[in-house]
Amino acid sequence: MIDLHNHLLPGVDDGSRSVTQSARVLRSFVAQGITDVVCTPHLLASQAEFGWPEHYESAWSALAAEVPEGMTLHRGAEVMLDRPVGPRITERKVTLNGSRYLLVEFQRMVPAEIAARALADVVRHGLIPLLAHAERYSSSSVESVRVWRDVGAVIQVDATVMTRPRSRGELARDLVREGLADVLAADNHGDDRSVATALDWLTEHDAAEQAILLLDTNPRAILEDKATYEVDPLVIRRSAWTSIRRMLRGE
């Protein structure tokens, strides 16, 4: 499994506070079958075109020295689209692993139309916006996410939210059921959030093909700067889940 969204770069934002904390989370990820993690610390759109700040670089060096065996770290950022991105964003200094994919987010109360215009602006710069935690925004719905995908966005749903009983969890599940989620990620902040939670939920709903696409194939395509695959709507089916789960967990 691959996790494209987390805040494990130590001491730079509201995520992990230390290398020790981040290394502990990475070891737990390895035990769960997660092989690749992208560090995506917060940046404002006004900062993003200039790359990581200097203190992010030093935090990366410190963490890279403590990466456990079986784990590969990649670089990126989660960019708050509080204003249009600048022209130098095309230099890909903070895109995911240097690819065309830029992880972006909005304030929770963003109107759907404003979000659509901002996502289209990223596309006009020749990049592909990967919208973080698409189920979080007040304007999010199955219909609005369809529009955001139509303007060129790729959709990330938080893996751990899918098990929550309230409205945000229900929307996350609806996006997966409708085939509107392209990848799942943990949005870990130095805690116990993991994409493996979604694997358990997908297991229970007989969604083997969707699990592979959401947790491995599409995240890997993004790291390799390739097109993502369409994820079929969830259809209840019976399949050989034991082998699928072992493969994704690296057992």
Backbone torsions as a table, in degrees:
resi	resn	phi	psi	omega
1	MET	NA	154.4	-177.5
2	ILE	-129.6	135.6	179.4
3	ASP	-116.4	114.5	-175.6
4	LEU	-91.2	-4.1	-172.1
5	HIS	-142.4	112.0	175.8
6	ASN	-159.4	169.4	179.9
7	HIS	-126.0	63.0	-178.2
8	LEU	-101.7	-4.4	172.4
9	LEU	-66.8	115.3	-164.8
10	PRO	-73.0	134.4	168.4
11	GLY	73.5	21.2	-176.6
12	VAL	-115.2	-20.6	179.5
13	ASP	-146.1	-146.2	-177.1
14	ASP	-89.8	16.0	-179.1
15	GLY	-97.1	-138.8	-177.6
16	SER	-56.4	142.2	-177.4
17	ARG	-95.8	-15.5	-174.7
18	SER	-151.7	161.4	174.8
19	VAL	-61.3	-39.8	180.0
20	THR	-59.8	-44.6	178.8
21	GLN	-63.4	-45.9	-179.4
22	SER	-64.3	-42.5	-179.8
23	ALA	-63.5	-36.9	177.6
24	ARG	-63.1	-43.0	177.9
25	VAL	-63.8	-43.1	-179.1
26	LEU	-63.4	-37.3	176.5
27	ARG	-64.2	-39.2	178.1
28	SER	-66.9	-36.0	176.6
29	PHE	-61.9	-45.8	179.4
30	VAL	-57.9	-42.2	-180.0
31	ALA	-63.6	-24.9	179.9
32	GLN	-91.1	-2.3	179.3
33	GLY	94.7	14.9	176.6
34	ILE	-89.0	125.0	-172.7
35	THR	-105.9	-25.5	-175.1
36	ASP	-135.6	139.5	178.7
37	VAL	-137.3	135.2	174.3
38	VAL	-102.3	125.0	175.1
39	CYS	-77.9	119.6	-175.8
40	THR	-126.4	68.6	178.3
41	PRO	-65.0	156.6	-179.4
42	HIS	-67.1	139.2	170.0
43	LEU	-142.6	147.8	170.7
44	LEU	-82.5	155.5	179.1
45	ALA	-58.4	-33.9	179.6
46	SER	-66.6	-21.8	179.1
47	GLN	-93.9	-27.7	-163.8
48	ALA	-62.2	-35.8	-175.6
49	GLU	-69.5	-14.3	-178.8
50	PHE	-96.1	-1.0	178.2
51	GLY	88.8	-174.3	179.8
52	TRP	-66.6	138.8	171.5
53	PRO	-62.5	162.0	-175.3
54	GLU	-58.7	-39.7	-177.4
55	HIS	-71.6	-22.1	171.9
56	TYR	-67.3	-39.8	-179.7
57	GLU	-61.7	-44.4	-179.7
58	SER	-67.7	-35.7	176.5
59	ALA	-65.3	-38.9	177.2
60	TRP	-61.4	-45.6	-179.3
61	SER	-61.2	-40.8	-179.6
62	ALA	-66.4	-42.3	-179.4
63	LEU	-71.1	-40.6	-178.4
64	ALA	-58.6	-28.9	179.9
65	ALA	-74.0	-12.8	-176.1
66	GLU	-120.0	18.0	-179.8
67	VAL	-69.6	128.4	-178.2
68	PRO	-71.7	158.0	176.6
69	GLU	-60.9	138.4	-179.6
70	GLY	94.2	-2.8	-179.3
71	MET	-119.9	135.9	173.9
72	THR	-117.3	127.2	178.2
73	LEU	-97.3	144.6	175.6
74	HIS	-129.4	165.6	-175.9
75	ARG	-109.2	152.4	177.5
76	GLY	-177.3	-159.3	175.8
77	ALA	-162.4	160.2	170.8
78	GLU	-107.6	110.6	-169.9
79	VAL	-98.0	121.8	176.1
80	MET	-79.4	116.2	-179.0
81	LEU	-84.6	68.3	177.3
82	ASP	-84.5	-7.7	177.9
83	ARG	-160.7	165.5	178.2
84	PRO	-61.6	145.6	176.8
85	VAL	-69.9	151.0	-179.8
86	GLY	-83.4	167.8	-175.4
87	PRO	-63.5	-27.5	-177.8
88	ARG	-76.9	-2.4	175.7
89	ILE	-59.9	-24.1	179.7
90	THR	-66.7	-12.4	177.2
91	GLU	-75.5	-8.2	173.1
92	ARG	61.0	36.5	-178.9
93	LYS	-72.2	-25.1	-178.5
94	VAL	-126.0	13.2	175.0
95	THR	-72.3	168.4	-175.7
96	LEU	-72.4	110.6	178.5
97	ASN	58.7	29.7	179.2
98	GLY	74.6	14.0	-177.4
99	SER	-85.5	-174.3	173.5
100	ARG	-75.7	-12.5	-172.7
101	TYR	-84.3	124.3	179.0
102	LEU	-115.5	118.2	178.0
103	LEU	-74.6	122.2	-176.0
104	VAL	-128.5	158.7	175.8
105	GLU	-145.6	168.5	177.3
106	PHE	-128.6	167.5	166.7
107	GLN	-63.2	151.1	-173.0
108	ARG	-59.7	-32.4	-173.8
109	MET	-93.0	18.0	-177.0
110	VAL	-62.6	132.4	173.2
111	PRO	-67.4	148.8	-176.4
112	ALA	-60.3	-37.7	-177.6
113	GLU	-69.0	-39.2	177.8
114	ILE	-64.3	-43.0	177.9
115	ALA	-60.2	-43.6	-179.7
116	ALA	-61.3	-42.1	-179.9
117	ARG	-66.6	-40.5	-180.0
118	ALA	-66.9	-40.4	177.4
119	LEU	-64.1	-41.6	178.1
120	ALA	-63.5	-33.4	178.1
121	ASP	-64.8	-40.3	176.2
122	VAL	-61.7	-42.4	178.7
123	VAL	-60.8	-39.4	179.6
124	ARG	-63.0	-21.4	176.1
125	HIS	-85.9	6.5	178.0
126	GLY	82.7	13.8	179.2
127	LEU	-111.1	167.9	178.6
128	ILE	-114.4	112.2	179.0
129	PRO	-74.3	126.3	171.2
130	LEU	-99.9	106.8	-174.4
131	LEU	-78.6	116.3	-178.6
132	ALA	-72.0	145.3	177.0
133	HIS	31.9	66.3	-174.8
134	ALA	-62.2	-19.1	-179.2
135	GLU	-81.4	-5.8	-170.3
136	ARG	-82.2	-29.7	-167.4
137	TYR	-78.2	148.0	-177.7
138	SER	-63.0	-27.5	179.9
139	SER	-89.9	0.2	-178.0
140	SER	-70.4	137.1	173.6
141	SER	-160.5	169.9	176.1
142	VAL	-56.5	-41.1	-177.5
143	GLU	-67.9	-44.9	-178.9
144	SER	-68.0	-36.1	177.7
145	VAL	-65.9	-35.5	174.5
146	ARG	-59.3	-42.3	179.4
147	VAL	-64.8	-43.8	-179.7
148	TRP	-62.8	-38.1	175.4
149	ARG	-66.1	-38.0	-178.6
150	ASP	-64.0	-30.4	178.7
151	VAL	-82.8	-3.4	173.6
152	GLY	117.9	4.4	-179.8
153	ALA	-79.8	149.4	168.1
154	VAL	-103.0	143.1	-168.2
155	ILE	-110.5	126.9	173.3
156	GLN	-109.2	131.6	175.5
157	VAL	-112.3	140.9	177.9
158	ASP	-70.5	125.9	-175.7
159	ALA	-63.6	-41.3	-173.9
160	THR	-76.5	-21.4	179.3
161	VAL	-68.8	-25.0	-175.3
162	MET	-61.4	-20.1	-179.4
163	THR	-96.8	-0.6	-178.6
164	ARG	-80.8	143.4	-174.7
165	PRO	-80.0	-19.9	-171.1
166	ARG	-84.8	-171.9	-167.9
167	SER	-59.8	-40.6	-180.0
168	ARG	-64.2	-39.5	176.3
169	GLY	-64.9	-39.8	179.3
170	GLU	-65.3	-39.7	177.7
171	LEU	-66.1	-41.4	177.3
172	ALA	-57.7	-44.3	179.0
173	ARG	-65.9	-38.9	178.8
174	ASP	-62.8	-40.3	179.8
175	LEU	-63.5	-38.7	176.3
176	VAL	-69.7	-45.0	-179.7
177	ARG	-58.8	-35.9	-176.7
178	GLU	-86.0	-1.6	-179.0
179	GLY	75.0	24.1	-177.9
180	LEU	-97.4	-11.3	174.7
181	ALA	-88.2	134.5	178.4
182	ASP	-100.3	-34.5	177.5
183	VAL	-143.5	156.5	171.4
184	LEU	-114.5	143.8	178.8
185	ALA	-146.3	165.1	-171.7
186	ALA	-91.9	-28.4	-172.3
187	ASP	53.7	43.5	-178.8
188	ASN	-68.3	139.3	179.4
189	HIS	-120.4	38.0	-177.8
190	GLY	86.7	18.7	-176.3
191	ASP	-117.1	-149.6	-175.4
192	ASP	-103.9	11.8	178.3
193	ARG	-67.6	136.6	-174.8
194	SER	-150.1	146.7	175.1
195	VAL	-64.2	-19.1	179.8
196	ALA	-61.9	-24.2	176.1
197	THR	-59.3	-41.5	179.5
198	ALA	-68.3	-34.8	177.2
199	LEU	-59.6	-42.0	178.7
200	ASP	-62.8	-42.4	179.9
201	TRP	-65.7	-43.7	179.8
202	LEU	-65.8	-34.3	175.7
203	THR	-58.3	-46.0	-177.9
204	GLU	-65.5	-22.8	-176.7
205	HIS	-109.0	20.7	172.2
206	ASP	52.1	45.9	-176.7
207	ALA	-115.9	61.0	-176.4
208	ALA	-62.9	-47.1	-178.4
209	GLU	-63.9	-42.2	178.9
210	GLN	-64.1	-39.4	179.8
211	ALA	-60.2	-45.6	-179.1
212	ILE	-64.2	-42.8	-179.5
213	LEU	-67.3	-45.0	-174.3
214	LEU	-74.0	-31.1	-172.3
215	LEU	-107.0	-13.7	-177.3
216	ASP	-137.4	-60.3	-171.0
217	THR	-62.7	-52.1	-178.8
218	ASN	-69.8	-43.6	174.2
219	PRO	-58.4	-38.2	178.8
220	ARG	-67.2	-39.6	177.6
221	ALA	-60.1	-40.2	179.2
222	ILE	-64.6	-45.5	178.1
223	LEU	-60.3	-32.0	-178.7
224	GLU	-94.0	7.3	177.7
225	ASP	60.4	41.6	177.9
226	LYS	-113.3	167.3	177.4
227	ALA	-69.3	143.2	175.5
228	THR	-81.0	161.1	179.3
229	TYR	-96.0	147.0	174.4
230	GLU	-67.5	138.4	178.5
231	VAL	-102.3	122.9	-178.3
232	ASP	-66.9	148.4	171.5
233	PRO	-54.7	152.1	-176.0
234	LEU	-72.7	123.3	176.0
235	VAL	-120.4	129.3	-179.4
236	ILE	-65.1	125.0	-180.0
237	ARG	-148.5	163.2	176.3
238	ARG	-108.4	135.1	-178.9
239	SER	-153.4	177.3	-176.7
240	ALA	-81.3	81.5	-172.6
241	TRP	-72.5	-27.0	-177.3
242	THR	-59.9	-45.8	-179.0
243	SER	-69.1	-36.7	179.1
244	ILE	-63.4	-47.4	-178.1
245	ARG	-64.7	-39.8	178.8
246	ARG	-63.1	-39.6	-179.8
247	MET	-64.6	-46.2	-177.4
248	LEU	-70.2	-30.7	178.7
249	ARG	-86.0	-3.8	179.7
250	GLY	70.9	27.0	-177.6
251	GLU	-84.3	NA	NA
